[in-house]
Amino acid sequence: MDKNQKPIVSAIIIAGVLIAGAILLKDSKIPDQANLPANNNAIITGNPAPVGKEDRMLGNPNAKVTIIMYEDFQCPFCGAITGLLPSDSPVIKSLEQMEPNWTPFLPEIINNYVKNGKVLFVYRDFPLSFLGPESIRSAEAARCAGDQGKFWEYHDYLFGHQNGEGQGAFSDPNLKSFAKNLGLNDITFNKCLDESKYAQAVANSLAEGTTAGVAGTPKGFILKNGKIIGTIEGAESLEKVKSKIDATLK
């Protein structure tokens, strides 16, 4: 081989190794993104679909600031941010170990920003495939509850009754019993769930979230007048999320 060609060949080999390593590293981190609270930096890889009439919303539709959250009802970190998990749950303890002053952000954001009309909160389904079919079925069930005006009650009930992932906590019989406990018309609800009325809607939400760059849950986008200002990466603390919202509202 010509001596002048040796550096070129070596550079090509090194570049190939670096690219392969980067791909392996990226792939190895994807599952972890669903289970780790991320840092305070915005990670924007795409744009979520505009808020529409099919979205589940709380607050003033005309608010200048909107939070779009992609979540999975089986995801323990999604449960953590709602404040509905017991304080001694393993996920809460793990978050507090990493950040001693960690507290769930959703209760205060709803009470102090959404209810007074400053922020619109939007919930979107992002069922994680590795958590199993119960993620999809629970998302469908919550939409069925929404047909009777009780999406948010069912939303809270699901997060308050997490009991492991893919272990039957959100089996169809349990999902139906939850509806009955909330006073829903069980005949109407059961028909909706049995017929998988919202299977396509949930699939569409997952596909749209993937296009927007969502790789794990919880994942939030903070928008002002329709433009992405920041993101919520994982189960961030109230302090971090509040500071982002306050900055956006200025």
C-alpha positions as CSV (number, residue, x, y, z in Angstrom):
1,M,0.0,0.0,0.0
2,D,1.2,3.5,-0.8
3,K,2.5,5.3,2.2
4,N,0.3,8.3,1.4
5,Q,-2.8,6.1,1.5
6,K,-2.2,4.7,5.0
7,P,-3.4,7.8,7.0
8,I,-6.5,8.0,4.8
9,V,-7.4,4.3,5.5
10,S,-6.7,4.7,9.2
11,A,-8.9,7.8,9.4
12,I,-11.8,5.9,7.7
13,I,-11.5,3.0,10.1
14,I,-11.4,5.3,13.1
15,A,-14.4,7.2,11.9
16,G,-16.3,3.9,11.4
17,V,-15.6,2.8,14.9
18,L,-16.7,6.1,16.4
19,I,-19.9,6.1,14.4
20,A,-20.7,2.5,15.4
21,G,-20.0,3.3,19.0
22,A,-22.2,6.4,19.0
23,I,-25.1,4.3,17.5
24,L,-24.6,1.6,20.2
25,L,-24.4,4.2,23.0
26,K,-27.6,6.0,21.7
27,D,-29.5,2.7,21.5
28,S,-28.4,1.6,24.9
29,K,-29.8,4.8,26.5
30,I,-33.3,4.8,25.0
31,P,-35.0,2.5,27.6
32,D,-33.4,4.5,30.4
33,Q,-35.0,7.8,29.2
34,A,-38.3,6.6,30.4
35,N,-37.1,6.1,33.9
36,L,-34.7,8.9,34.7
37,P,-35.4,12.5,35.7
38,A,-33.3,14.5,33.2
39,N,-31.4,17.7,33.6
40,N,-32.8,21.2,33.4
41,N,-31.8,21.8,29.7
42,A,-34.4,21.8,27.0
43,I,-34.1,18.9,24.6
44,I,-36.1,19.8,21.5
45,T,-35.9,17.3,18.6
46,G,-39.3,18.0,17.0
47,N,-42.5,19.8,17.3
48,P,-45.7,18.4,18.9
49,A,-48.9,18.6,16.9
50,P,-50.9,21.8,17.6
51,V,-53.5,21.5,20.4
52,G,-56.9,20.6,19.0
53,K,-60.4,19.7,20.1
54,E,-59.4,16.0,20.5
55,D,-56.9,16.8,23.2
56,R,-57.6,16.4,26.9
57,M,-57.1,19.8,28.4
58,L,-57.3,21.7,31.7
59,G,-57.4,25.4,31.9
60,N,-57.9,28.4,29.6
61,P,-57.7,27.3,25.9
62,N,-56.5,30.9,25.2
63,A,-53.7,30.9,27.7
64,K,-50.4,32.2,26.3
65,V,-48.5,29.4,27.9
66,T,-49.3,25.7,27.2
67,I,-47.7,22.6,28.7
68,I,-48.1,19.4,26.6
69,M,-47.3,16.3,28.6
70,Y,-46.7,12.9,27.0
71,E,-47.3,10.1,29.6
72,D,-48.0,6.5,30.2
73,F,-50.4,5.4,32.9
74,Q,-48.1,2.5,33.9
75,C,-45.0,4.7,34.0
76,P,-44.0,5.1,37.7
77,F,-42.3,8.4,37.1
78,C,-45.4,9.7,35.4
79,G,-47.2,8.7,38.6
80,A,-44.6,10.4,40.7
81,I,-45.2,13.9,39.2
82,T,-48.9,13.7,39.9
83,G,-48.4,13.6,43.6
84,L,-50.7,10.6,43.8
85,L,-48.1,8.0,44.8
86,P,-47.5,7.2,48.4
87,S,-44.5,9.0,49.8
88,D,-42.8,5.7,50.7
89,S,-43.0,4.3,47.1
90,P,-39.7,3.2,45.7
91,V,-39.8,5.7,42.8
92,I,-40.4,8.6,45.2
93,K,-37.6,7.5,47.4
94,S,-35.2,7.2,44.4
95,L,-36.1,10.7,43.2
96,E,-35.5,12.1,46.7
97,Q,-32.2,10.3,47.0
98,M,-31.0,12.1,43.8
99,E,-32.6,15.4,44.8
100,P,-33.4,15.7,48.5
101,N,-35.8,18.6,48.0
102,W,-37.7,16.9,45.1
103,T,-41.5,17.4,45.2
104,P,-44.0,16.5,42.4
105,F,-44.7,19.5,40.2
106,L,-48.2,18.8,38.8
107,P,-50.4,19.6,41.9
108,E,-49.0,23.1,42.3
109,I,-48.9,23.8,38.5
110,I,-52.5,22.9,38.3
111,N,-53.6,24.8,41.3
112,N,-51.5,27.9,40.9
113,Y,-51.1,28.3,37.1
114,V,-53.8,26.3,35.3
115,K,-56.8,27.1,37.5
116,N,-56.1,30.9,37.3
117,G,-56.0,30.8,33.5
118,K,-52.2,31.5,33.1
119,V,-51.4,28.0,31.7
120,L,-53.2,25.4,29.6
121,F,-52.3,21.8,30.5
122,V,-52.6,19.2,27.8
123,Y,-52.3,15.4,28.4
124,R,-51.3,13.1,25.6
125,D,-50.9,9.3,25.5
126,F,-47.5,7.8,24.9
127,P,-47.8,4.1,25.8
128,L,-44.4,2.6,26.1
129,S,-44.1,-0.7,24.3
130,F,-41.7,-2.3,26.8
131,L,-44.3,-1.9,29.6
132,G,-46.7,-4.1,27.8
133,P,-50.3,-3.9,26.5
134,E,-51.7,-2.6,29.8
135,S,-50.3,0.8,28.8
136,I,-52.4,0.9,25.7
137,R,-55.5,-0.5,27.3
138,S,-55.4,2.0,30.2
139,A,-55.0,4.9,27.8
140,E,-58.1,3.6,25.9
141,A,-60.0,3.2,29.1
142,A,-59.3,6.8,30.2
143,R,-60.6,8.0,26.9
144,C,-63.7,5.9,27.4
145,A,-64.2,7.6,30.8
146,G,-63.8,10.9,28.9
147,D,-67.0,10.0,26.9
148,Q,-68.8,10.4,30.2
149,G,-67.0,13.5,31.3
150,K,-64.7,11.8,33.7
151,F,-61.3,11.6,31.9
152,W,-59.5,13.5,34.7
153,E,-61.1,11.5,37.5
154,Y,-60.1,8.3,35.7
155,H,-56.6,9.7,35.0
156,D,-56.1,10.3,38.7
157,Y,-57.5,6.9,39.7
158,L,-55.1,5.2,37.3
159,F,-52.0,7.0,38.6
160,G,-53.2,6.5,42.2
161,H,-53.5,2.7,41.7
162,Q,-50.3,1.9,40.0
163,N,-49.0,-1.5,41.2
164,G,-46.2,-2.6,39.0
165,E,-45.9,-2.7,35.2
166,G,-47.4,-5.4,33.1
167,Q,-48.5,-7.4,36.2
168,G,-52.3,-7.1,35.8
169,A,-52.9,-4.0,37.7
170,F,-54.5,-2.5,34.6
171,S,-56.1,-5.6,33.2
172,D,-59.4,-5.2,31.5
173,P,-61.5,-6.4,34.5
174,N,-59.7,-4.0,36.7
175,L,-60.1,-1.1,34.3
176,K,-63.8,-1.8,34.3
177,S,-64.0,-2.0,38.0
178,F,-62.3,1.4,38.2
179,A,-65.0,2.9,36.1
180,K,-67.7,1.4,38.3
181,N,-65.9,2.8,41.4
182,L,-66.0,6.2,39.8
183,G,-69.8,6.0,39.2
184,L,-69.6,5.6,35.4
185,N,-72.2,3.9,33.4
186,D,-70.5,0.5,33.3
187,I,-72.5,-0.8,30.3
188,T,-71.5,2.1,28.2
189,F,-67.9,2.1,29.5
190,N,-67.5,-1.7,29.0
191,K,-68.8,-1.5,25.5
192,C,-66.3,1.3,24.6
193,L,-63.4,-0.7,26.0
194,D,-64.4,-4.1,24.6
195,E,-64.8,-2.6,21.1
196,S,-61.4,-0.8,21.4
197,K,-63.1,2.4,20.4
198,Y,-60.0,4.5,21.0
199,A,-57.3,2.1,19.9
200,Q,-56.5,4.1,16.8
201,A,-56.6,7.4,18.7
202,V,-54.0,6.1,21.1
203,A,-51.9,4.7,18.3
204,N,-52.1,8.1,16.6
205,S,-51.0,9.9,19.7
206,L,-48.0,7.5,20.1
207,A,-47.0,8.1,16.4
208,E,-47.4,11.8,16.7
209,G,-45.3,11.9,19.9
210,T,-42.6,9.8,18.3
211,T,-42.5,12.3,15.4
212,A,-42.2,15.1,18.0
213,G,-39.1,13.4,19.4
214,V,-40.6,11.8,22.5
215,A,-38.5,8.8,23.5
216,G,-39.7,8.2,27.1
217,T,-42.1,9.4,29.7
218,P,-42.9,11.8,31.2
219,K,-41.9,14.3,28.5
220,G,-43.3,17.8,28.4
221,F,-43.2,20.7,26.0
222,I,-43.6,24.3,27.2
223,L,-45.0,26.6,24.6
224,K,-45.7,30.3,24.5
225,N,-48.0,31.5,21.8
226,G,-47.5,28.2,20.0
227,K,-43.7,28.3,20.1
228,I,-41.6,25.8,22.0
229,I,-39.8,27.7,24.8
230,G,-38.6,24.7,26.8
231,T,-39.1,21.1,27.8
232,I,-39.7,19.0,30.8
233,E,-37.4,16.0,30.8
234,G,-38.6,13.2,33.0
235,A,-39.8,13.5,36.6
236,E,-38.3,17.0,37.2
237,S,-38.9,18.7,40.5
238,L,-41.4,21.4,41.2
239,E,-38.6,23.9,41.7
240,K,-37.2,23.3,38.2
241,V,-40.6,23.2,36.4
242,K,-41.9,26.2,38.2
243,S,-38.8,28.2,37.3
244,K,-39.3,27.3,33.6
245,I,-42.9,28.3,33.6
246,D,-42.2,31.6,35.5
247,A,-39.6,32.5,32.9
248,T,-42.0,31.7,30.1
249,L,-44.7,33.8,31.6
250,K,-42.5,36.9,31.7
